[in-house]
Amino acid sequence: MNVSDAELDSLKDDFNAQGYCRLLGIKVVNLKKGIAQLSLCFNKNILNKEATVHGGIITSLADSAAAVALLSITGSEEKISSIELKINFLRPVKNSDLFAEAKIIHKGSRTAVIEVDIKTKEEKLVAKCLLTFIILKENKNSIFSD
């Protein structure tokens, strides 16, 4: 798929405008074909009872980064959805912005596998994630149809 720079900019803007990402403070900071870098600004509302960043927040960041990386190389007629996710939490995060880098490992016609590293602003690796996405052509029989 040949995606233009203008399409990448549009994808970045569209993603940053999504309500869920705005709610969590997730933003696309850099986007190339097959690679996405996202950030999540630290705030006390993302902490769990142990005063560390909640694992669900880190998982949302990883899933979002993987989706953006995949969308950067799919066609507009293709729709994607994560179908499997494995995450290893390597260290707790107490007070740091987080950064995700997602890279496409494999893209077939029906599935894609994406690897995501989550790091602190000091470049400490806090989580490693591997996701599988399904890729579907949009049609009226798609799971994405009403």
N, C-alpha and C positions, 0 to 999 in steps of 0.2 A: 504494500500500500504506500502510495506516495502522498504524504501529508505535507502541506505547505506550512511555512512559518506563520502565516496569518491564521491558519486553522489551529495551530498549536496555541497561539495567543488567545484565540477565541475559546478554546477548551479550558485554558488556565482561568480566564475571566469567568466563564460559566461555572466552573467548579468552585471558585472562590466565592461566588454569589449564593451557593446552596445554603439553605437554612441550617442543616445539621453541622456542616463545617464551620459556619459562622458561630453557631452556638458553642462549639468546642474550642474555637480559635485556631482551626486548621487552615493553612494557606499553602497553595502551590507557589514555591519560590523559584523553581527552575524546571524547565520542561524541554526535553529533547525527544526525538523519536526513540521510544522504547525505554526511556529513563525519566523518572520523575523524582524531584526533591521537594518535600513538603516540610512545613514547620508547624509546631504547636506551641503557642506562648503559655508559659506556666502561669497558673493562678490557683488560689487556694480551693476553688470549687471543683478541681479535678482530683483532689486528694481522697484517699480512703481513710478508714478509722485509724490506721497506723501512721498517718501523716505522710504517706508516699503516694505517688501518682497511681491512680486506679488502673489495674490491668486492662479493663475494658476500654479505657481512654487510649492506652498504648495500642491495643488491638484495632481500634477505630482508625488511628493514624496509619497503621500498617495496611489495613484494607483499603483505605482511601488512596494511599500512595500507589499501591498495586493497580487499582482501578485506573488511575490517571495515566500510569505508564502504559497500560494496555490500550486505553482509549487513544493514546497518541499514535498508535499504529493500526487501528482498526478503521474500517470504512463506516460511513454514516448509516449504512443499511444494516450494520451489525450491532447487536445489543449484547451486553456482557453482564454476568453475575458471578460472584464468588460462590463456589460450591464446596470448597475444602480449604481449611486454614489450620496451620500448625505454627504455634509460637512458643519460643523459649524465652522466658524472662531471666536475664542474666544478673541484673543488679537492680535494687530499688532506686527510685528517683525521688528525691526529697524537695529540691528547689532548683529546677533547671528547665529552660525551654528544651523542647525535643525536636529532633530532625530525623526525617525518614528519607532513605534513598531506595527506590524500587527499580529493579532491573529485570527485564524480560529474560527468562532462561530458555523458554520454548514457546513458540506460537504455532499451533496447528490450525486446521480448518474449523475444529469444534472446541478445542480446549487450549488454554495457555497456562504456563507455570511462571510465577513471578517470585523473586527473592527480595526481601525487604530487610534492611538494617535500620534500627532505631538507635540514635546516639544522642548524648547530651551536647550542650554547647562546647564542652571541653573535649569532645570527640570520644567519650567513653561509650562503648557499646552496651546498651541496656536490654536489647531484645533482638532476636533474629526470627524472621517469619518466612514461611514458605506457603504460598497460596496457589490454588488451582481455580481457574475461571472457566465457565462455559461461554462459548461464543455462538450466538444464534442470529440467523438472518431474520430481520423483522418481517413478520407476516401475521395474518389474523389468527393463526393457530399457535402463535408464540406464547410462552409464559409471560411475556411482557405486554400482551394485549389485554384489554378489559373484557 
